[in-house]
């Protein structure tokens, strides 16, 4: 008999540490490594190409964005056709460094950060439209009720929503418990299993998106460790 892994939420250490804490900084470095190992740069880049019909004058928002380094890699992979892109990073901490902004500028991407609670920011800026909202390893921090509110607000603001999250399954949980073997620090090793247990499977995110008939929803497992969700407004 297979026992279902029920979704559970617990606090993660990295969210409770000051931004300049050495352990928090080390955990963010680990997260960049894990994003690469999980293939999130490629997943997100392909999703952006799929939902965006044009490559100029785009306005992107990344929620829970961290330091923005993952999106730099994505921007580079998209190539020169993607120019004049404006990015807003929304996070509880302002982690966007001057050198990261310079990297975006070299690609003709503008980047600025907003220090804010994501739900509050979405509610306060709902009438300021954007083309795409990205969420990379952030939705698992929210309860289902919070996600319903977040999705309702996002559906008012954007024409596309792309998320990549932990896949809630036994194998990702097993691997998450052994991240010390690839050099991840104690904060990452503590937080990773918590993230997997708070992750998603099947059509759980689709069930929380507004059911008004105006959206095309795609949701699936992505590789061994990730779960991918895309909501796109019907044309």
N, C-alpha and C positions, 0 to 999 in steps of 0.2 A: 504493500500500500504506500503510495507516494504522499508525503506530507507537504501541503502547500506552504510556501514561504510567504507569510502574511507581511504586508508592507508596514514597517515601523519606523518612527522618527525619533532620533536622539540628537543631542547637541554634539557638534564637532568642535574639537579643540582649536582648529585654525580660526574659527569664527569668533573665538573668545580672546584671542591673543592680539596685542597691539600690532599694527602693520609693520613696525620696525623691529619686532621681536625676532632674534636670529632663527628660532625654531619655525616661526611663521614664514619667514623668508625662505628657509630651506624647504618647507612644505610646498610653497608656490613653485619652487624650482622642480620639485618632484612632480607636481601636477603638470608642468609643461612636458616632462618626460612621459608621463602616463598618457597625456593627450596624443603624443606621437605614437606610442605603442598601441593605443586603442584605435588609431587611424582617424581621429576626429577632424584633423585638418582636411583630409580628403573628403570625408563625409559632408562636412559643412560647405566646402568649396563646390562640390557637385550639386548640393541642394540649392545654393545661391544661383548657380548657372541655370538650374531647372526652373526656379520661380521668377527670375528676373528676365524680362523680355528686352530690356535695354541696359546699357552699361554706363550711361552717363547721367550725371545729376541725381544719383541715387542717395537716399537718406536711410542709413542703417542705424539700428539701436541694438546694443548688446547689453542684456541685463545680467547682473551678477558677474560683471566682466573681468574682475581681477585686474591684472596688470596690462591686459591687452596684447600680450605677446602672441597668443594663439591666432588672433585675427591678423596680425602682421604677416604671419606665415601664410594664412589663407589669401590675403591680399596679393602677396608675391606670386602665389600659385595661379591666381586668376589671370595674371598677365596685363599687358598694356592696354587692352581694350577696356578694362575697368579703370576709369579715371573720373575725376571730379566727383568722388564719393565722399559723403559727409557721414562721420560716425560719432555717435554719442554713446559713451560708456556709463552705465548706471550701476553703482555699487555702494554698499554701506561705507566703504573705505575708498579714498582717492589714491589709487595705486599706479596711475598712469604717469610714467616718467617722461622727462623732457626728451631723452634719447628715443623713446618709443614714438613720441609725436613726430620726431625728426624722421624716423623710418617711414612713417605713414606719409609725411610730406614728400619724400623722395618718390613715392608712388602716386603722387597727386591725390592723396586721400587726406581729408581734414579729420582731425580727431580731437575730441574734448571729453572731459569727464564730468559727471554730476554725482556728488556725494548725497545719496538719498536712499530711503527705503523704496524698493521697487514698486510695491503696490501704491504707495503714496504718490510716487512720481508719475505712474501711469494714470492715476486718477486726476492729478493736477494738470496733465498735459494731453489728455485724451483728444482734444480738438487739434493738436499739432500733429498732423499726419506724417507717417514715415512709410517707406516701401517694405522694409523687412525688420522683424525683431528676431534676434538670435538669443538662444539660451544654451550655453554649453556647461553641463554639469552643475546646474543651479536649481532646476525645478524640484529635484528630490529633497530640497530643504523645506518645501512647503507641504502643508497638509492638503488633503483633497478639497476641503472647503476653501482654503486660501487659493488653490489652483483654479477653482471655479471662478473666483473673483478676478484673479490675474488674467485668465483667458477672456473673460467678459470685457475687461478693460482693454486688453490687447486687440480684440476683435473690432473695437471702435477706432483704434488708432492706426492699424496697419493693414496691408493687403496680403501679407504672408508672415507666418511664424514658423521658425525652424528650431528644433531642440534636439540635442543629443545628451542622453542621460545614462546612468548605470543600468545595466540589465540585472533585474532581480532574479537570480538563479544560483544553483549550488556551485557551479564551476567558477563563476566570477567571485563568489564569496570565498571559496577555497583559495584562489589566487590572491585575493585581497589580504588574506591573513599571512601571506608570506612575502610581502613587498620588501621586507628588510633584506632579502636575498639579492635584490637588485640595488641596494644602497639607499632606500627611502628612509627618511628620518622617523623618530618615534611619533611625531604628530601625524604624519601621513599614515603610518602603520595603525595608529589608533582610529583614524577617521575613515579609512578606506572600507572596512567591513560595515561601518555604520551607513556609509553612502550606498553600498550595494543593497543592504536591507531596506533602504528607503527608496530604492530604484523602482523601475516599472517593467511591465511585460504585457503581452497581448494588446488589447485596445483600451487600456486604462486611461490614457491621456485623451484619446478621442471621445471617450464617454463624458469627459469633463468640459470639452469645448462647447460653446453655444450651439444648440441644435436648431438653427433657424433656416437651414437649407441653402445658405449662401456660400458654403465652404466645401472645398474638396479636401478630404483628410486622408493622410497616409501615415501608417504607423507599423513599425516592424522591428524585429531584432536586427542589429547591425554588427556583424562579426561575433566574436566570442563574448565580448564584454559590454556591449553598448546597446542602447535602445534609441530608436530614431523616430521623431514625430515631425510631420509637416502639415500645416494648415494653410491653404491657399484660397483666396477669395475667387469665386467663380466669375468669369468674364461675361 
